[in-house]
């Protein structure tokens, strides 16, 4: 034992350290391979996407007769309003851009006059959605009657 001095122990210690590192690397490699095999054999689950089919809204009797008169010209756009027919859900929108309530009511009146000029006899049958594309203060100044077609009942 007395023969062992520091210069003879260094190579043995170095060999031991290298052996330990090699063993750790082998164990890590086996662990990674085993884990990747487990992941690849598990079934792949893809989320199913339910197709969206919008439902058409029911409309009053006479809606089709009136909307057929204006379908060919829609969408119709001016600087103050846009009239559009959304066939997938069966509605008419009139989007009005206005800076205040008076401008909104004027644009609404213009849109109603335009529809009548195109042959619509009963605007109430169209169940128009009046959309105020304005600032919050203007929207707040509008009453339910302002957002309903003129002379049509509030339901």
C-alpha angles and dihedrals in degrees: 000000000000088000091072110096130164095270091056094046096051096071091046092049092047091050090050093050092048090048091051092050091049091050092049091049091050091050092048091049093050090048093051093048092048092049093048091050091052091050094048093050094052113098117263111240117202118191113245117232116212109222114242115234111177115219119230113241115239112250133198122269108280095032094112092049092052097040091050088064093061106028094093093058098043134142092047119181134192130166091266105035146014124210116202138171114216101203097184090065098023101236139128117226126192111193112198125197111201139151095216144003094273092054090048093052092046092051090046091052090048091051092049091049090049092052092048090049088055091058104269106147101183115034090183090067090062093062090211120204106221108206120194108212093189141107121291095259093054091047090051091051092059119095125212087256090057089056093050127080110265114271093006120125120253106240 
